[in-house]
Amino acid sequence: MTTPVSESTGYGPNREMSVLGYVVGIGIAILLLPLLPFALVGWLLWRFLGSRFSRTEPISWGERERPAGSRPP
């Protein structure tokens, strides 16, 4: 039998939903575990080689390549 709205105790912890959330989270972690070596290699390459190819100054969204000697609008 269901609890009528007038007798509801309000919001509170729901053990079943908490367990379901943990099960789904653990499942996703297990599925993504095989990608960990690729992520680690990518991070290492970015960490050690990224500075070689990066610019020294930040680029604004509106900045475009302009010919040498031209004035900004």
PASEBA-1860 file (N, C-alpha, C; in nm, 3 decimals):
! residues 73
1> MTTPVSES> 0.084/-0.117/0.000/0.000/0.000/0.000/0.089/0.125/0.000 ~ 0.048/0.226/-0.070/0.127/0.348/-0.081/0.093/0.444/0.031 ~ 0.184/0.538/0.056/0.164/0.639/0.160/0.096/0.761/0.096 ~ -0.015/0.806/0.151/-0.080/0.925/0.097/0.010/1.048/0.114 ~ -0.010/1.147/0.029/0.072/1.267/0.033/0.058/1.338/0.166 ~ -0.058/1.336/0.223/-0.079/1.406/0.350/0.001/1.342/0.463 ~ 0.038/1.214/0.451/0.114/1.145/0.554/0.264/1.136/0.520 ~ 0.304/1.197/0.411/0.444/1.189/0.370/0.534/1.258/0.472
9> TGYGPNRE> 0.649/1.199/0.495/0.742/1.257/0.592/0.837/1.357/0.527 ~ 0.827/1.377/0.396/0.914/1.472/0.328/1.036/1.404/0.271 ~ 1.134/1.485/0.237/1.255/1.432/0.177/1.346/1.371/0.283 ~ 1.408/1.264/0.245/1.500/1.198/0.335/1.586/1.101/0.256 ~ 1.680/1.037/0.321/1.766/0.943/0.251/1.686/0.825/0.196 ~ 1.720/0.784/0.077/1.656/0.670/0.015/1.764/0.566/-0.011 ~ 1.769/0.466/0.070/1.875/0.366/0.066/1.880/0.293/-0.068 ~ 1.766/0.261/-0.126/1.763/0.187/-0.251/1.825/0.269/-0.365
17> MSVLGYVV> 1.794/0.398/-0.371/1.849/0.482/-0.476/1.999/0.505/-0.455 ~ 2.042/0.513/-0.330/2.184/0.528/-0.302/2.261/0.406/-0.349 ~ 2.210/0.288/-0.320/2.276/0.164/-0.363/2.279/0.158/-0.515 ~ 2.169/0.195/-0.580/2.164/0.193/-0.726/2.268/0.290/-0.784 ~ 2.282/0.408/-0.725/2.382/0.504/-0.771/2.523/0.451/-0.758 ~ 2.553/0.386/-0.648/2.687/0.326/-0.630/2.711/0.214/-0.731 ~ 2.611/0.131/-0.756/2.626/0.021/-0.851/2.652/0.076/-0.991 ~ 2.577/0.177/-1.032/2.597/0.237/-1.164/2.734/0.302/-1.172
25> GIGIAILL> 2.775/0.375/-1.069/2.906/0.439/-1.068/3.020/0.339/-1.077 ~ 3.011/0.231/-1.003/3.114/0.127/-1.008/3.116/0.061/-1.146 ~ 2.998/0.039/-1.204/2.991/-0.019/-1.338/3.057/0.069/-1.442 ~ 3.032/0.199/-1.436/3.094/0.292/-1.530/3.246/0.293/-1.510 ~ 3.291/0.292/-1.386/3.435/0.291/-1.359/3.500/0.165/-1.415 ~ 3.435/0.052/-1.403/3.490/-0.073/-1.455/3.495/-0.070/-1.607 ~ 3.392/-0.012/-1.671/3.391/-0.004/-1.817/3.499/0.092/-1.869 ~ 3.529/0.198/-1.795/3.628/0.295/-1.839/3.771/0.258/-1.801
33> LPLLPFAL> 3.788/0.158/-1.717/3.920/0.117/-1.672/4.015/0.081/-1.786 ~ 3.970/0.012/-1.893/4.063/-0.019/-2.003/4.115/0.106/-2.076 ~ 4.048/0.220/-2.063/4.095/0.343/-2.129/4.202/0.415/-2.050 ~ 4.226/0.374/-1.928/4.322/0.441/-1.842/4.464/0.447/-1.900 ~ 4.519/0.339/-1.959/4.655/0.349/-2.016/4.664/0.453/-2.128 ~ 4.561/0.462/-2.213/4.562/0.560/-2.321/4.555/0.702/-2.267 ~ 4.473/0.722/-2.165/4.463/0.854/-2.103/4.596/0.892/-2.038 ~ 4.662/0.797/-1.976/4.791/0.824/-1.912/4.898/0.861/-2.015
41> VGWLLWRF> 4.904/0.788/-2.127/5.002/0.819/-2.232/4.971/0.957/-2.291 ~ 4.844/0.987/-2.317/4.807/1.118/-2.369/4.844/1.230/-2.274 ~ 4.820/1.209/-2.147/4.855/1.311/-2.048/5.006/1.332/-2.042 ~ 5.082/1.223/-2.046/5.228/1.235/-2.042/5.280/1.309/-2.166 ~ 5.227/1.276/-2.284/5.270/1.346/-2.405/5.235/1.495/-2.396 ~ 5.116/1.525/-2.352/5.074/1.665/-2.339/5.161/1.737/-2.236 ~ 5.195/1.669/-2.131/5.273/1.730/-2.023/5.415/1.763/-2.069 ~ 5.479/1.670/-2.139/5.620/1.688/-2.175/5.640/1.753/-2.311
49> LGSRFSRT> 5.548/1.733/-2.405/5.566/1.791/-2.538/5.475/1.910/-2.564 ~ 5.380/1.935/-2.477/5.285/2.043/-2.500/5.348/2.179/-2.500 ~ 5.447/2.202/-2.417/5.511/2.333/-2.411/5.589/2.363/-2.539 ~ 5.629/2.262/-2.610/5.705/2.281/-2.734/5.617/2.343/-2.843 ~ 5.487/2.314/-2.842/5.398/2.358/-2.948/5.300/2.466/-2.903 ~ 5.310/2.514/-2.782/5.214/2.612/-2.733/5.260/2.754/-2.766 ~ 5.163/2.846/-2.765/5.193/2.986/-2.787/5.232/3.050/-2.655 ~ 5.306/3.159/-2.664/5.351/3.226/-2.542/5.247/3.322/-2.488
57> EPISWGER> 5.153/3.366/-2.573/5.051/3.460/-2.527/4.913/3.402/-2.555 ~ 4.816/3.434/-2.474/4.682/3.380/-2.496/4.618/3.441/-2.621 ~ 4.529/3.366/-2.682/4.458/3.412/-2.801/4.316/3.448/-2.759 ~ 4.270/3.566/-2.798/4.131/3.602/-2.770/4.044/3.541/-2.879 ~ 3.914/3.527/-2.850/3.822/3.463/-2.944/3.813/3.541/-3.075 ~ 3.823/3.673/-3.070/3.807/3.752/-3.190/3.934/3.773/-3.269 ~ 4.046/3.722/-3.223/4.174/3.746/-3.290/4.186/3.660/-3.415 ~ 4.230/3.721/-3.523/4.253/3.649/-3.647/4.395/3.678/-3.694
65> ERPAGSRP> 4.442/3.591/-3.781/4.574/3.615/-3.840/4.563/3.735/-3.932 ~ 4.651/3.834/-3.914/4.652/3.954/-3.999/4.787/3.961/-4.069 ~ 4.786/4.016/-4.188/4.914/4.035/-4.258/5.003/4.130/-4.179 ~ 5.131/4.115/-4.194/5.227/4.199/-4.123/5.205/4.345/-4.161 ~ 5.205/4.434/-4.065/5.191/4.575/-4.090/5.048/4.624/-4.094 ~ 4.948/4.536/-4.093/4.810/4.582/-4.095/4.765/4.623/-3.956 ~ 4.669/4.713/-3.951/4.620/4.763/-3.824/4.495/4.687/-3.781 ~ 4.477/4.668/-3.651/4.354/4.602/-3.605/4.234/4.691/-3.630
73> P> 4.117/4.633/-3.648/3.996/4.715/-3.674/3.954/4.798/-3.556
END
